[in-house]
Amino acid sequence: MPISTCKHAGVLRAALCASLLTLCGCTGVFRNQLVDLRNAQADAALQNQNVAEAEKEYALALHLAPNDEHARAGLARSLYLHAKASLAAGDIDEAYLEVQKALTYAPKDAAVLDLASAIDQAKIRRDIVVSNFPSFKTSSDAISALLKTNAQANKDIQLQLHDFHIDFDTAHLNKAIAQSYDLEDQQHRATQRLIAYKGQIESGATGQPRAQTQVEMPGLLPIP
């Protein structure tokens, strides 16, 4: 190969290497800018209590920079909040999955560890109740329905008092008193159902029958 050709090829290789180095540098800068952008958007979403959006943005940042500390801490926080909300909503399984993810990013975080422990305990208690008292949900729903009825009755009493302040007709007060007596009876009924429900849960959980006290009346539980 002629000397001039070799020199020309060498120049081209040098130019190509320089171009690649420049491109790599630009790519690195661009990636860092994208990571910063994702983190900023995630921070804003978290501040606005949009946990799902924050999770997505932090995850995208980590896809670009797996070791980014800000994104790792932010995603752990988002997953923790997700798990906490799921537990509060009664979705123990979802809470468990989310808190386990959070632990992968923040294995020593005290809040995450405490929540993971609380979820584990909730799972254990749920499994015991479900296995020993399969109909617990039906009984619980019946009590909830009764409490909702009582809440509506209380509103009706307040409405009668409000109407009295409009026309000063004591008939409204008479009706409110009658409704109040009925509500008192219903509240007592709800209390007895709760006591009986608790007794059934505890006796099922321990596998031992519980002695009935004077205030506990399990026989009231099936009453519609």
N, C-alpha and C positions, 0 to 999 in steps of 0.2 A: 504494500500500500504506500502511495506517495506520502512524503512527509507533510505536505500541505493538507492532504486529506485527513491524516491522523490528527493534525492540529485542529482542523475544522470539527472533527468528531469529538475531540476532547472539549472544545468550547461548547458544543451542543450539550454534551453530558453535564458539564458544569452548570450551564444555564437551566437544564432540566432539573437538576438537583436543587438549585436555588429556588426554582419555581415551586417545587414540591415542598421545600421547607417553608416557604412563604404561605403556601396553601394550607399546610398543617397548622401553622401558627394562626392563620385566620380562622380555620375550623375550630381550633381550641378556644379562641376568643369568642367566636359565635356561639359555641356550646355553653360557655360560661354565662354569656348573656341570656341564653334561653333558660338556663337553670335559675338564674336570678329572677327572670320574668315569671317562671312557674312558681317559685317560692313566694314572690310578692303577691301573685294572684291567690295562692293558697292561704297566705296570711290574711288577706282581705276577706276571703270566704269564711275563714275561721272566726274572724272578728264579727262577721255578720251572722254567725251561728249556722252557716251552711256547711255542715260537717261533711256531707257527701261530696260536695264540690272541692273542699279542701283536701280530702283523701285523694281524689283524682289528680289534682294539681301536684301535690307532694309526690305521688307515685310517678308522675311524668318527669318530675325533676330528678328523682332517683334513677329513672331509666337512663337519663343522660349522664348522671354523676352518682353512681351507687354509694359513694362514700361521703356524700355531702351531708355534713352534720346538721345543718339547718333543716334540710328536707327530712332527714331521719327523725329528728326530734319532733318536727311538725306532724309527720305521719303518725308517730306514736301517740301524740296528743289527740289527733283526730280519731284514731282507732279506739282510744280510751273513752272519748266522749260518745262515740257510736255504741260501744259496749255498755256504757253506763245508761244511755237512753233505752237501749234494748232491754236491759234488766228492769228498768223502771216500768217499761211497757209490758213486762211479763214474758218476754221472749228470751228465755234462759239460753236456749241453744244458739241463737244468733249472738247473744252477749258473749257466750263462751268462745265462739269462733273469732269474734272481733278482738277480745282481750288477749287471746293467744297470738294473734298477729301483732298486737301492740307489744307484747313481750319480746318478740323477735327484734324489735327496734329499740326497746328500752327495758332490758331484762332486769335492771336494778332499780327502776323507778318505783318509789314507795307507793305512790297512788295507784299505779298499774298493778303492783303486787297485791295491794289490799283489795282492789276490785276483783282480781282473779281469785283470791281466796273467798270473797263473798259469793262469787258466782259458783265456785265449787261447792260451797256449803248449800246454796240454794238448789243445785242439781241433786245433791244427796237427799235433801229433805223432800224435794218433789218426787223423786223416785220411790221413797219410802211411802209417801202418801198415796201415790198412784197405785202401787202394788198392794197396799193393804186396804185402801178405801176407794175402789174404782169409781164410785158414784159421787165422789166429793164435788165434782164440778156441777152436777145437777142440783145438789143441796145448796151450794154456794150461789148459783144463779137464782134459786128461789128466794134466798135471803136478800140478794141484791134487788130483786124485783119488789120485795116488800119495802125495803128502805127507800126505793124510788117513789113508791106510792105514798109513803109517809112524808117525803120531801114535798110532793105535790100538795098533800093535805095541809102542810104548814103554809104553803103559798096561798092556798084558798082561805085560810084563817086570816092571813095578812090582808088579803083582798077585802074581806068583810070589814076589817078595821078601817081600811082605806075608804070604803064606801060610807061608813058611818061618819067619817070626817067631811064627807060631801053633803049629805042630807040630814045628818044627826038623827037618823031613825034607829032606835035601839033594837029593832028587829035584826039589824046586822050584827049587833053584839050578841044577841041570843043565839044566832046561828053560829057565830064564832066560838061561843062557849061550848055548844053542842059538838062542833067539829073538834074542838080542843080535847074534850073528853074522849071522843073516838080516837083521836091521834094518840092520846096517852095510852089507851088500851093497845093500839097497834105497835107503839114503841116498846111496850112491855113484851108483847108477843115476839117482836124482832129480837129483843134482848135474850129471851128464853131460847129462841132458835139458835142464836149465836153461841150460847153456852152449851147447848146440846151438840152443835156442830163441832165445837172445840173438843168436847169430850169424845166424840166419835173419831176425830182425827188423832187425838193423843192415844186412845186405846188401840187404834189400828196400828199406829206407828210403833208402839212398844210391844204389841202382841199380847197385852195383858188387859183384862177387863178393869174398868175403873169403878170404884164405889161411888154411887150417886149421892150427892148432897141434897139438902132441902131446896137449894136454888136451881139445881140442874134438873131439867125435865126433858130427857131425850125423846120421849114419846111425842113431843110437840113437833119434832122436825118434819114428819111427813105431812102435817096438816097443810092443805093448800092455802 
